[in-house]
């Protein structure tokens, strides 16, 4: 008999603890790899340190300060670059559609020739398994993304948001074959939870509170070992699929 399915984190989201890279880039700013998400929104709660978020989108180029307690989020298609001004910037990241970003939802802002070549894009993006070589490869990946980003940012400042059209076409081409396999992340996450809530509301309106008797608390273990290399920094990611009921 299969064990009952553990409900996902509220809203079908995923959470991770991010220590933003303190590696200086070509323009002298320390931080992560500029990229965009093709289908998921992303939110930040700043825990420690100071920095700023550079974005390219429908409003053009924007620079948003980050300090402890800052809360912000952005929609798919927003090119974002985290900059670590204080050297100790730490963020709680909340990602929409748990599992979907990890499936390849993100596209880095590499120079045009790399974005246009799927094999070249994959070679530049995949990190080796060894910790020391992964660190070096993550830095090289970041530097390549910053190179493309700085060119793109200059174009957006000259020409406006229309300069992003080429990146959006390339991003769509890179994820097109994978996108059809992403539906289950939404269906078993945000959609499932929304449908459950609608069912609860209907039951309550009819005087039925039976679901309240199924109340439970769930927990996920804090990952052991070193933080892994992410796009924007060193990451601690909770395994929500491995969560369990307390008691």
C-alpha positions, -999 to 999 in steps of 0.1 A, spaced: 0 0 0 14 34 -10 21 59 18 -1 90 16 14 119 -4 29 146 17 14 180 9 39 203 -8 51 236 7 24 263 8 15 276 -27 35 248 -44 66 269 -39 102 259 -31 126 276 -6 163 278 -5 190 297 15 214 317 -8 247 332 0 254 354 -30 288 350 -46 314 375 -35 335 370 -67 342 402 -85 331 402 -122 346 421 -152 328 453 -142 342 451 -106 308 441 -90 306 409 -70 276 387 -74 258 360 -93 250 349 -129 224 371 -147 195 350 -160 158 348 -165 131 323 -158 108 313 -186 78 301 -166 82 308 -129 82 339 -107 108 343 -80 108 361 -46 135 373 -22 136 379 15 169 395 25 183 379 57 217 396 60 241 420 43 235 446 16 235 447 -21 212 454 -51 193 436 -78 198 447 -114 169 439 -137 160 442 -174 124 439 -184 93 458 -195 104 489 -175 139 488 -190 170 487 -167 163 490 -130 185 488 -99 167 479 -66 186 482 -32 186 451 -10 190 453 28 179 431 57 141 427 56 138 437 20 110 417 2 106 417 -36 96 394 -64 96 394 -102 78 376 -130 90 353 -158 111 371 -184 128 394 -159 165 393 -164 180 396 -129 215 399 -115 222 398 -78 251 421 -67 267 415 -33 279 450 -21 287 441 15 303 407 9 279 389 32 245 391 13 222 362 22 187 357 9 158 333 15 147 325 -21 110 315 -27 105 299 -62 72 294 -78 64 259 -92 87 238 -71 107 214 -93 101 233 -125 130 258 -123 153 228 -115 140 211 -146 156 239 -168 133 268 -165 162 293 -162 182 307 -191 215 325 -186 224 357 -205 254 343 -224 266 362 -255 244 357 -286 265 329 -303 263 307 -272 225 313 -268 219 304 -304 237 270 -301 220 245 -278 251 223 -275 274 253 -267 248 265 -242 247 231 -224 285 229 -223 288 263 -207 261 256 -182 266 221 -168 288 219 -137 311 189 -131 305 168 -100 338 175 -82 334 203 -56 367 221 -65 362 220 -103 325 229 -99 335 260 -80 358 270 -109 332 261 -135 305 281 -117 327 312 -117 335 308 -154 297 303 -161 290 335 -141 316 355 -160 302 344 -194 267 353 -183 279 387 -171 297 393 -204 264 388 -223 244 407 -197 266 438 -199 262 439 -237 224 434 -233 221 460 -206 239 486 -228 215 479 -256 184 481 -234 196 515 -221 201 527 -257 171 511 -274 146 504 -246 130 470 -236 126 460 -273 163 451 -272 153 420 -251 134 404 -280 165 384 -293 171 370 -258 135 360 -254 135 342 -288 167 323 -279 154 314 -244 121 301 -259 141 279 -284 163 265 -256 134 254 -234 109 245 -261 115 207 -262 115 205 -224 84 226 -217 59 199 -225 73 178 -197 69 205 -171 31 204 -166 32 178 -138 52 202 -116 23 227 -117 -4 201 -116 9 183 -85 19 216 -68 1 249 -71 -29 236 -91 -34 207 -67 -33 230 -36 -56 255 -52 -81 228 -60 -79 214 -24 -86 249 -10 -116 253 -33 -129 220 -20 -124 231 16 -143 263 9 -172 245 -7 -173 220 23 -172 248 48 -200 267 30 -221 236 34 -213 232 71 -188 204 66 -154 208 84 -143 172 82 -109 182 66 -100 199 99 -96 165 116 -68 157 91 -46 185 105 -9 177 105 26 192 107 54 184 82 91 190 83 120 187 59 156 181 71 182 207 67 206 194 40 239 182 53 273 188 38 287 218 19 265 243 1 261 236 -36 270 260 -64 239 277 -78 236 304 -105 237 333 -80 256 319 -51 262 290 -27 228 273 -21 212 252 7 181 237 -9 155 218 12 143 185 -2 106 190 0 99 157 -17 116 140 12 95 159 38 76 139 64 48 142 89 59 151 125 47 127 152 
